[in-house]
Amino acid sequence: MSKKPFKFKEFTVNQDQCAMKIGTDAVLLGAWATVKKEPASILDIGAGTGVLALMLAQRCYAELIDAIEIDPKAYEQCVDNFEQSPWGDRLFCYHASLNTFVSEIEDLYDLIICNPPFYAPTLVADASKKEAAVMSSARKIARFNDAMPFDYLLESVSKLLSENGLFSVVIPFTEKDDFITLASTFKLYPNRILLVKGTPTSELKRVLIEFSFRESELITETLIIETERHQYTDAYVNLTQDFYLKM
């Protein structure tokens, strides 16, 4: 994937020092996560480039937008992206593990957002030997869920989320049911779900889920990105047009 800066309508994200580059998952999540409750505090777990925090800074007036990033190069790039943005005074990135952050921070957040690593370590065996050999340790941390197991993530969210707060996440569709079941053990319940398909005929690949501590009627919608190559659906355009330059 490109190491060139990713230019959005209102900010630019440098990504040459980050193992994982900006992709559709992050943009969808940053645009979809609700800010209707006007959160005063936001946390981006595993920030990478900081794109999710930046998107939310554009979308709302939260005075406190924190991010956590464990990889040193990604952390430095996230800080730089924050400082170069129009909202640098509201954005702060911690260079820490999630475990350390949970143990040291007493604040609770009204909105927590995360695009977590989700490729299991066993998938390395399925990749070509050449690919596995050149894959950097930073990329492994960014992509494999042994770096941030789902139970560890959900337990941490349950400790950091305010009583009426919301947690939004993007995961593989195949993990949806298990993730929801696991979340319930931490008293987190799904309120909204967005099922994502690349085209009308493709399989479901991703799912965006919003959780809270309150059980409620579940709202489930489906988003199709393209009708054909580079022919984007109205729903996708409406969701992302505040960010993508060509939307």
LINLIN-V740655 format. One record per residue. N is the residue number from 1. PSI is psi as a letter, one per 30 degrees, with the letter a starting at -180 (* if undefined). OMEGA is omega in radians with two decimals (none if undefined). Layout:
<<N & PSI & OMEGA> <N & PSI & OMEGA>>
//
This chain:
<<1 & l & -3.01> <2 & k & 3.03> <3 & g & -3.13> <4 & l & 3.07> <5 & k & 3.12> <6 & j & -3.06> <7 & j & 3.02> <8 & l & -3.08> <9 & e & -3.04> <10 & f & 3.12> <11 & l & 3.12> <12 & k & -3.12> <13 & j & 3.00> <14 & k & -3.03> <15 & g & -3.06> <16 & f & -3.14> <17 & g & -3.08> <18 & k & -3.13> <19 & e & -3.12> <20 & k & -3.11> <21 & l & -3.14> <22 & k & 3.14> <23 & a & -3.09> <24 & e & -3.12> <25 & e & -3.08> <26 & e & -3.11> <27 & e & 3.08> <28 & e & -3.10> <29 & e & -3.13> <30 & e & 3.13> <31 & f & -3.03> <32 & e & -3.10> <33 & k & -3.03> <34 & k & 3.03> <35 & g & -3.10> <36 & f & 3.13> <37 & g & 3.13> <38 & i & -3.12> <39 & k & 3.10> <40 & f & -3.11> <41 & k & -3.08> <42 & k & 3.08> <43 & k & 3.06> <44 & j & -3.11> <45 & k & -3.10> <46 & h & -2.87> <47 & e & -3.06> <48 & b & 3.13> <49 & f & -3.07> <50 & g & -3.02> <51 & e & -3.12> <52 & e & 3.12> <53 & e & 3.13> <54 & e & 3.11> <55 & e & -3.14> <56 & e & 3.06> <57 & e & 3.09> <58 & e & -3.00> <59 & f & -3.06> <60 & l & -3.06> <61 & g & 3.12> <62 & k & -3.10> <63 & f & -3.09> <64 & j & 3.07> <65 & j & -3.12> <66 & l & 3.08> <67 & l & 3.07> <68 & k & 3.06> <69 & k & -3.07> <70 & e & -3.12> <71 & k & -3.04> <72 & e & -3.13> <73 & e & 3.10> <74 & e & 3.11> <75 & e & -3.13> <76 & e & 3.13> <77 & e & 3.09> <78 & e & 3.12> <79 & e & 3.14> <80 & e & 3.11> <81 & e & 3.09> <82 & e & -3.07> <83 & e & -3.11> <84 & f & -3.09> <85 & l & 3.09> <86 & f & -3.03> <87 & g & -3.06> <88 & f & -3.11> <89 & f & -3.13> <90 & f & -3.03> <91 & k & 3.12> <92 & k & 3.14> <93 & k & 3.08> <94 & k & 3.03> <95 & j & -3.04> <96 & l & 2.98> <97 & l & 3.11> <98 & e & -3.14> <99 & e & 3.12> <100 & e & -3.14> <101 & e & -3.13> <102 & e & -3.08> <103 & f & -3.04> <104 & f & -3.07> <105 & k & 3.13> <106 & f & -3.11> <107 & l & 2.99> <108 & l & -3.04> <109 & k & 3.14> <110 & f & 3.10> <111 & k & 3.04> <112 & k & -3.09> <113 & k & -3.09> <114 & k & 2.96> <115 & i & -2.91> <116 & l & 2.98> <117 & k & -3.08> <118 & g & 3.05> <119 & j & -3.10> <120 & l & -3.13> <121 & f & -3.12> <122 & f & -3.13> <123 & f & 3.09> <124 & e & -3.13> <125 & f & -3.12> <126 & f & 3.13> <127 & l & 3.09> <128 & l & 3.14> <129 & e & 3.14> <130 & e & -3.13> <131 & e & -3.12> <132 & e & -3.09> <133 & e & -3.06> <134 & f & -3.11> <135 & k & -3.09> <136 & l & 3.10> <137 & e & 3.12> <138 & e & 3.13> <139 & e & 3.08> <140 & e & 3.13> <141 & e & -3.10> <142 & f & -2.99> <143 & f & -3.02> <144 & k & -3.03> <145 & g & 2.99> <146 & f & 3.09> <147 & f & 3.10> <148 & i & -3.13> <149 & k & -3.08> <150 & e & 3.14> <151 & e & 3.10> <152 & e & 3.10> <153 & e & -3.07> <154 & e & 3.08> <155 & e & 3.13> <156 & e & 3.11> <157 & e & -3.12> <158 & f & 3.14> <159 & f & -3.05> <160 & f & -3.05> <161 & k & 3.10> <162 & l & -3.03> <163 & e & -3.13> <164 & g & -3.08> <165 & l & -3.14> <166 & k & 3.08> <167 & k & -3.13> <168 & k & -3.03> <169 & l & 3.02> <170 & k & -3.11> <171 & l & 3.04> <172 & k & 3.14> <173 & e & -3.11> <174 & f & -3.13> <175 & f & -2.97> <176 & e & -3.03> <177 & e & 3.13> <178 & e & -3.13> <179 & e & 3.13> <180 & e & 3.10> <181 & e & 3.12> <182 & e & 3.14> <183 & e & -3.11> <184 & f & 3.11> <185 & f & 3.08> <186 & g & 3.10> <187 & g & 3.05> <188 & k & -3.01> <189 & k & -3.11> <190 & k & 3.07> <191 & e & 3.13> <192 & k & 3.07> <193 & k & 3.02> <194 & j & 3.09> <195 & k & -3.02> <196 & k & 3.06> <197 & k & 3.12> <198 & e & 3.12> <199 & l & -3.13> <200 & f & -3.07> <201 & f & -3.10> <202 & l & 3.13> <203 & l & 3.03> <204 & k & -3.11> <205 & e & -3.08> <206 & l & 3.03> <207 & k & 3.05> <208 & k & -3.08> <209 & k & 3.04> <210 & k & -3.13> <211 & l & 2.95> <212 & l & 3.09> <213 & g & -3.10> <214 & k & 3.03> <215 & k & -3.11> <216 & l & 3.09> <217 & k & -3.05> <218 & k & 3.09> <219 & j & -3.12> <220 & k & 3.12> <221 & l & 3.10> <222 & k & 3.10> <223 & k & 3.01> <224 & k & -3.04> <225 & e & -3.07> <226 & k & 2.96> <227 & e & 2.99> <228 & l & -3.01> <229 & j & 3.11> <230 & g & 3.01> <231 & j & -2.98> <232 & k & 3.13> <233 & l & 3.11> <234 & e & -3.11> <235 & e & 3.13> <236 & e & 3.11> <237 & e & -3.13> <238 & e & -3.12> <239 & e & -2.98> <240 & f & -2.99> <241 & f & 3.09> <242 & f & -3.04> <243 & e & -3.09> <244 & k & -3.10> <245 & e & -3.00> <246 & g & 3.11> <247 & * & none>>
//
